[in-house]
Amino acid sequence: MATTTKLGVSLKLTYDLAMEDDKKITKSRTINNIRINATEAEILAFSEAMQALQEFSADLIKIENTGITA
């Protein structure tokens, strides 16, 4: 039977900067080493605090790294 183990959590913030020649210009920032047992509410509060420091709004993606063992 396979088991999974959570190895880490990262957040990716993607900022919409502008439109140029009908192309969307974005920039992203990945924040690693988020506490593994952080709740969804804590992660959302952290991302909102990060966005408050920025000029542009951002989309949030939570990335969970897991390991699988037999």
Secondary structure by P-SEA (a helix, b strand, c coil): cbbbbbcbbbbbbbbbccccccbbbbbbbbbccccccccaaaaaaaaaaaaaaccbbbbbbbbbbbbbcc
